[in-house]
Amino acid sequence: MAARPLIFRLPPEGAHKIAETALGIPGIWNTFRLANGIRDDRLALNLAGIKLPTPVGMAAGFDKDCKVLGSVLNLGFGFVTGGTVTLASRPGNPKPRVIRLPDQQAVLNSMGFPGQGLEPAIRRLKKSQKYRDRVLVSIAGTIEDEIFECLRSTQSLVAGIELNISSPNTSGLRIFHEPARLRGLIEGLVAEKQVPLFVKLPPWPRDDESRRELLKLAETAVDAGVDGLVIANTHPIENSRLKVGRGGLSGAPLFEHTELMIADTQALVQGQVEIIACGGVTTAEQVWQLLAKGASAVQLYTSFIYEGPGLPARINKRLTKLMNMAGVTKISDISGEPPTVE
């Protein structure tokens, strides 16, 4: 059995800190721009008015304090979502709060939005304006006023806002799972927004009752005027190895479920809004499948942990090859099953 890479012998949060520090040396990652696969115009898309070179994005949670946005984009991501940013700094939940599940290519976390808060994020976003057109920022809060302040303070610095009402690791967010409360929040944000607004929803099980309840949130968000939906957040799960006893599962086991949720959502919204698929994405074939089911773009994070910094470039190049094989010239024309490529 091959030895595990050194970074996997470190505690998960320590390994993340090392990765973040390395990405903070921009000269290294600038070289990735030469072969990151984003220069092929066939991968380009328009996401609610945001022009992107590829549909593959980095999900919120990796760059919580917006420190390394440019380096992440240079790896080949079409866009990056910073945050989740909250008004005040937060310590997050007690440790241990991250567990790797390498046999499943998955991660279980109960982070709870640890971060430095709004003001440091604003300072860093101001320094990253050359990348503004491909940066989203995830915001959250447990009362409306906190969320409004985050929107007002960040929207001039980014291409879009992602509203996170769905983290299973953060107490207080479930108040926005009540449709009337969610509608009021979104309608207020829509009245003030100057950039596209996306809402990140919780996943729904195949159980009919729960499925109907959570699809109602999607319907409410669309009716209230959002530009897009992010489907979906990590899947809630109990685990005694986490200090708080519960967390969110991410990674490869989620993909099949993500596919089903994208189909559910597209059947509901019928193209009225953009859909960003998030959950279990590792390969170009999976990106193809999600786009074919109705997603406009995808986000990944956990697969990046296991596959390394070359992953977005590999997906971009493979996706281009699949499009060549299928005779597809635009991302929006992808349909059916991906072709078989040797």
Backbone torsions as a table, in degrees:
resi	resn	phi	psi	omega
1	MET	NA	131.3	-177.4
2	ALA	-67.2	146.6	177.8
3	ALA	-66.6	143.4	178.4
4	ARG	-73.8	143.8	176.8
5	PRO	-55.3	150.4	-176.4
6	LEU	-54.5	-39.8	-175.2
7	ILE	-62.6	-25.6	178.9
8	PHE	-84.5	-5.4	174.1
9	ARG	-90.0	-7.5	178.0
10	LEU	-91.5	155.7	172.8
11	PRO	-57.2	145.1	-174.0
12	PRO	-53.8	-44.3	-178.4
13	GLU	-70.8	-30.9	175.0
14	GLY	-67.2	-41.1	178.0
15	ALA	-64.0	-39.9	178.5
16	HIS	-63.4	-40.7	179.5
17	LYS	-61.8	-40.5	178.1
18	ILE	-64.6	-43.4	179.0
19	ALA	-62.2	-41.9	179.6
20	GLU	-64.5	-41.1	178.2
21	THR	-63.3	-42.6	178.9
22	ALA	-63.9	-41.9	179.2
23	LEU	-68.3	-17.0	177.2
24	GLY	-76.9	-1.0	175.7
25	ILE	-102.9	87.8	-168.0
26	PRO	-62.5	-29.5	-177.3
27	GLY	-57.6	-34.7	-179.4
28	ILE	-65.6	-45.4	-170.4
29	TRP	-84.7	-16.5	174.8
30	ASN	-60.8	-30.5	-179.0
31	THR	-66.4	-23.9	179.2
32	PHE	-65.9	-21.3	-178.0
33	ARG	-62.4	-24.5	-176.5
34	LEU	-69.7	-25.0	-175.1
35	ALA	-142.6	37.2	-176.5
36	ASN	-93.9	3.5	171.5
37	GLY	80.8	6.0	-175.3
38	ILE	-94.4	1.0	-175.9
39	ARG	-85.0	-5.7	178.7
40	ASP	-81.6	116.0	-175.8
41	ASP	-61.7	-19.7	-179.3
42	ARG	-67.5	-21.7	179.0
43	LEU	-84.2	-11.1	-174.0
44	ALA	-68.6	151.9	179.5
45	LEU	-152.4	165.8	175.0
46	ASN	-116.8	112.0	-176.6
47	LEU	-104.0	95.6	-179.7
48	ALA	54.3	37.0	179.9
49	GLY	95.1	-5.6	178.4
50	ILE	-96.2	118.3	-179.0
51	LYS	-84.1	122.9	-175.8
52	LEU	-126.0	147.0	-178.7
53	PRO	-82.5	-14.5	178.8
54	THR	-158.8	150.7	-178.2
55	PRO	-79.8	2.4	-175.0
56	VAL	-94.3	115.5	-178.5
57	GLY	-118.4	158.9	172.1
58	MET	-88.1	128.9	-177.7
59	ALA	-74.7	161.9	173.4
60	ALA	-61.3	152.1	178.0
61	GLY	110.8	-26.3	178.6
62	PHE	-77.9	-53.8	-179.8
63	ASP	-106.0	75.4	-171.2
64	LYS	-61.6	-35.1	-176.1
65	ASP	-109.8	17.8	174.3
66	CYS	59.2	43.6	-176.3
67	LYS	-90.2	-31.0	-169.3
68	VAL	-132.1	35.9	-175.2
69	LEU	-58.3	-45.7	-177.9
70	GLY	-63.6	-42.7	179.7
71	SER	-64.3	-38.9	178.2
72	VAL	-62.3	-43.6	178.9
73	LEU	-63.9	-36.5	-179.5
74	ASN	-64.7	-19.5	178.4
75	LEU	-71.9	-16.5	-180.0
76	GLY	123.4	4.0	175.6
77	PHE	-73.1	141.8	176.8
78	GLY	-74.0	-30.2	177.7
79	PHE	-155.0	164.5	179.3
80	VAL	-136.9	141.1	177.7
81	THR	-109.4	111.2	176.9
82	GLY	-79.5	160.5	178.9
83	GLY	97.3	-167.6	23.7
84	THR	-81.2	131.6	-179.4
85	VAL	-97.4	133.0	174.8
86	THR	-117.4	162.5	-175.1
87	LEU	-58.7	-51.7	179.7
88	ALA	-104.6	159.9	175.0
89	SER	-65.2	150.2	-178.7
90	ARG	-138.8	140.5	178.8
91	PRO	-79.7	-16.8	-173.5
92	GLY	80.4	-172.7	-178.9
93	ASN	-80.6	161.0	178.7
94	PRO	-65.2	153.3	178.4
95	LYS	-88.6	155.2	0.0
96	PRO	-72.2	139.9	-175.3
97	ARG	-136.8	6.0	173.5
98	VAL	-139.2	129.5	178.0
99	ILE	-128.4	124.5	173.2
100	ARG	-81.2	141.9	174.2
101	LEU	-123.5	73.3	-170.5
102	PRO	-61.9	-31.5	179.0
103	ASP	-64.0	-23.9	179.6
104	GLN	-105.6	-1.0	-173.1
105	GLN	53.9	48.5	-174.2
106	ALA	-136.8	167.4	177.5
107	VAL	-138.6	141.8	173.5
108	LEU	-115.0	124.0	-178.2
109	ASN	-134.5	150.8	173.3
110	SER	-132.4	45.4	-171.6
111	MET	-59.0	-50.2	178.5
112	GLY	78.5	36.5	176.0
113	PHE	60.5	48.1	172.3
114	PRO	-67.1	137.0	-179.3
115	GLY	-179.6	166.9	-175.2
116	GLN	-85.3	-7.8	177.2
117	GLY	97.2	-177.9	-170.4
118	LEU	-67.4	-46.8	-172.2
119	GLU	-62.4	-47.0	175.5
120	PRO	-61.6	-36.0	178.0
121	ALA	-63.7	-41.4	178.8
122	ILE	-61.6	-44.1	179.7
123	ARG	-59.5	-41.4	-178.4
124	ARG	-73.3	-38.1	177.3
125	LEU	-62.1	-36.6	178.0
126	LYS	-63.9	-31.9	179.3
127	LYS	-81.2	-8.6	-176.3
128	SER	-111.8	26.4	-173.0
129	GLN	-67.5	-20.5	176.6
130	LYS	-66.0	-19.6	179.7
131	TYR	-105.0	3.9	-171.0
132	ARG	-48.8	-40.0	-172.7
133	ASP	-67.7	-10.0	179.8
134	ARG	-125.5	20.0	-179.4
135	VAL	-113.7	126.5	167.1
136	LEU	-105.6	157.7	172.9
137	VAL	-128.7	132.3	177.5
138	SER	-88.0	130.9	179.7
139	ILE	-125.6	155.6	178.6
140	ALA	-159.8	165.3	175.6
141	GLY	-174.8	168.9	-178.8
142	THR	-102.6	-6.3	170.4
143	ILE	-134.2	154.9	-173.7
144	GLU	-58.9	-41.8	-176.1
145	ASP	-58.5	-37.6	178.3
146	GLU	-62.9	-43.4	-178.0
147	ILE	-67.7	-41.9	178.9
148	PHE	-61.4	-40.7	179.8
149	GLU	-65.1	-38.8	177.4
150	CYS	-64.0	-43.0	177.9
151	LEU	-61.2	-51.3	-176.5
152	ARG	-59.9	-36.9	-173.0
153	SER	-82.7	-23.3	-174.4
154	THR	-108.0	-21.9	-166.8
155	GLN	-66.0	-25.4	177.7
156	SER	-76.6	-7.6	-174.1
157	LEU	-108.2	-2.7	-173.7
158	VAL	-136.9	168.7	178.6
159	ALA	-84.5	-22.7	-177.9
160	GLY	-165.7	162.9	-179.7
161	ILE	-116.9	134.9	173.3
162	GLU	-112.7	118.1	179.0
163	LEU	-90.5	118.3	-178.6
164	ASN	-98.9	106.9	175.8
165	ILE	-112.4	14.3	-162.8
166	SER	-130.2	2.9	179.8
167	SER	-60.5	125.3	179.2
168	PRO	-77.1	-2.2	-173.7
169	ASN	-104.8	4.2	-172.2
170	THR	-126.2	116.1	-178.8
171	SER	-67.6	145.9	175.6
172	GLY	100.5	-17.6	-176.9
173	LEU	-76.0	-22.9	-174.5
174	ARG	-66.4	-14.0	176.6
175	ILE	-60.6	-26.9	-179.3
176	PHE	-88.1	6.2	172.8
177	HIS	-88.5	-1.8	173.8
178	GLU	-87.0	117.8	-169.8
179	PRO	-52.3	-41.1	-178.5
180	ALA	-66.2	-39.1	179.0
181	ARG	-67.8	-40.4	178.5
182	LEU	-65.2	-42.7	-180.0
183	ARG	-60.1	-46.2	-179.5
184	GLY	-60.9	-41.8	178.8
185	LEU	-63.0	-50.2	-175.8
186	ILE	-67.0	-41.6	179.1
187	GLU	-60.8	-37.6	176.9
188	GLY	-66.5	-41.3	178.8
189	LEU	-67.7	-41.2	179.6
190	VAL	-61.1	-36.2	-179.9
191	ALA	-65.6	-24.1	-176.7
192	GLU	-109.0	-13.2	-172.1
193	LYS	-69.8	146.0	176.2
194	GLN	-117.6	-4.2	179.3
195	VAL	-134.3	164.4	179.1
196	PRO	-56.8	142.5	-179.5
197	LEU	-116.1	124.7	177.7
198	PHE	-114.7	145.4	177.2
199	VAL	-116.4	126.8	178.6
200	LYS	-91.8	117.0	-173.7
201	LEU	-98.2	158.8	173.5
202	PRO	-73.9	155.2	176.3
203	PRO	-72.5	157.1	175.6
204	TRP	-121.1	141.9	176.7
205	PRO	-75.3	173.1	178.5
206	ARG	-78.3	-8.4	175.2
207	ASP	-57.6	128.6	-171.8
208	ASP	-59.1	-45.9	-175.0
209	GLU	-65.4	-49.9	179.6
210	SER	-63.8	-38.1	179.7
211	ARG	-61.3	-45.0	179.9
212	ARG	-63.8	-40.5	-178.6
213	GLU	-63.1	-44.0	-176.3
214	LEU	-78.4	-31.8	172.4
215	LEU	-65.1	-27.4	175.5
216	LYS	-62.9	-34.3	176.1
217	LEU	-64.0	-41.8	177.6
218	ALA	-61.3	-45.3	179.7
219	GLU	-62.5	-41.8	179.0
220	THR	-62.8	-44.3	-179.2
221	ALA	-62.3	-42.3	179.8
222	VAL	-66.0	-45.3	179.8
223	ASP	-62.1	-31.0	-178.4
224	ALA	-80.4	-9.9	171.2
225	GLY	110.8	16.7	178.1
226	VAL	-68.0	158.3	177.7
227	ASP	-90.3	-19.9	-178.4
228	GLY	-167.2	165.2	178.5
229	LEU	-122.9	140.3	172.8
230	VAL	-105.8	119.1	-173.3
231	ILE	-120.1	102.6	6.9
232	ALA	-151.1	-175.8	177.7
233	ASN	-77.6	-178.2	179.5
234	THR	-63.3	157.1	-176.2
235	HIS	-90.5	122.8	-178.0
236	PRO	-60.8	138.5	179.8
237	ILE	-155.6	144.3	177.7
238	GLU	-91.1	141.3	178.7
239	ASN	-158.5	123.0	-175.5
240	SER	-71.4	-13.0	178.5
241	ARG	-74.3	-20.3	173.6
242	LEU	-83.4	139.8	-176.5
243	LYS	-57.5	-39.9	-178.7
244	VAL	-86.6	-2.9	173.4
245	GLY	83.8	-2.0	-179.7
246	ARG	-154.7	159.7	179.6
247	GLY	-168.4	-163.3	-179.7
248	GLY	-118.9	131.9	179.1
249	LEU	-90.0	134.6	174.9
250	SER	-134.9	164.2	176.6
251	GLY	112.7	-166.7	-169.1
252	ALA	-51.9	-38.8	-177.5
253	PRO	-62.4	-14.4	-175.3
254	LEU	-85.2	-14.3	-166.8
255	PHE	-58.2	-49.5	-176.8
256	GLU	-58.6	-39.5	178.7
257	HIS	-66.9	-39.6	177.6
258	THR	-59.2	-43.4	178.7
259	GLU	-57.8	-44.0	179.7
260	LEU	-65.5	-40.3	-179.5
261	MET	-67.7	-35.6	177.6
262	ILE	-64.4	-42.6	177.7
263	ALA	-62.7	-42.8	176.7
264	ASP	-58.3	-46.7	-174.6
265	THR	-67.8	-43.0	-179.8
266	GLN	-65.3	-37.0	177.1
267	ALA	-62.4	-32.1	-179.7
268	LEU	-77.6	-47.7	-171.0
269	VAL	-90.3	-19.8	175.2
270	GLN	51.2	43.6	174.9
271	GLY	79.2	6.1	-178.9
272	GLN	-66.8	-33.0	-178.6
273	VAL	-135.4	165.6	176.2
274	GLU	-76.0	151.3	175.6
275	ILE	-124.8	125.1	173.8
276	ILE	-105.8	120.5	-179.2
277	ALA	-87.3	133.5	-178.6
278	CYS	-142.5	119.8	177.7
279	GLY	142.5	101.7	172.5
280	GLY	85.4	10.7	-175.7
281	VAL	-78.8	125.3	-179.8
282	THR	-132.3	-30.5	-171.2
283	THR	-125.2	163.1	176.0
284	ALA	-64.2	-35.6	178.3
285	GLU	-61.1	-39.4	178.2
286	GLN	-68.7	-38.7	174.2
287	VAL	-58.1	-46.4	178.5
288	TRP	-56.2	-48.6	-177.0
289	GLN	-59.9	-41.1	-178.9
290	LEU	-70.7	-39.2	176.4
291	LEU	-64.5	-39.2	179.4
292	ALA	-65.4	-30.1	179.8
293	LYS	-80.0	-10.2	177.0
294	GLY	126.2	-0.9	175.7
295	ALA	-72.9	149.0	175.0
296	SER	-93.0	-29.3	-179.0
297	ALA	-156.0	173.1	179.3
298	VAL	-133.2	158.3	170.5
299	GLN	-125.0	148.9	173.4
300	LEU	-140.8	163.8	176.4
301	TYR	-155.3	-57.8	-174.4
302	THR	-61.1	-39.8	179.0
303	SER	-63.0	-30.1	176.8
304	PHE	-63.9	-36.0	177.9
305	ILE	-61.5	-43.4	-175.4
306	TYR	-85.5	-32.1	-173.5
307	GLU	-96.3	-19.2	175.3
308	GLY	91.5	177.2	-171.7
309	PRO	-67.0	-16.0	178.5
310	GLY	-81.2	-3.9	-173.8
311	LEU	-60.8	-51.0	-177.5
312	PRO	-60.3	-38.2	178.0
313	ALA	-64.1	-41.6	179.1
314	ARG	-63.2	-41.4	179.2
315	ILE	-64.8	-44.3	-179.9
316	ASN	-57.8	-47.8	-176.6
317	LYS	-67.9	-40.3	178.5
318	ARG	-67.1	-39.2	179.3
319	LEU	-64.2	-39.9	175.9
320	THR	-60.8	-41.6	179.3
321	LYS	-64.2	-41.5	177.4
322	LEU	-62.1	-41.5	179.1
323	MET	-64.2	-39.8	176.2
324	ASN	-59.0	-47.4	-178.0
325	MET	-61.4	-36.4	-176.5
326	ALA	-89.8	-4.0	-177.9
327	GLY	69.3	29.4	-179.0
328	VAL	-97.2	132.1	-176.5
329	THR	-109.9	-7.8	179.4
330	LYS	-139.0	143.6	177.4
331	ILE	-54.6	-41.2	-176.4
332	SER	-67.1	-13.1	179.9
333	ASP	-94.3	-0.8	179.7
334	ILE	-64.7	132.4	179.0
335	SER	-155.1	164.5	177.4
336	GLY	68.4	-162.9	-179.9
337	GLU	-83.8	148.6	178.0
338	PRO	-66.9	145.8	178.5
339	PRO	-67.6	159.1	177.0
340	THR	-85.7	123.7	-179.0
341	VAL	-121.4	131.8	179.1
342	GLU	-68.8	NA	NA
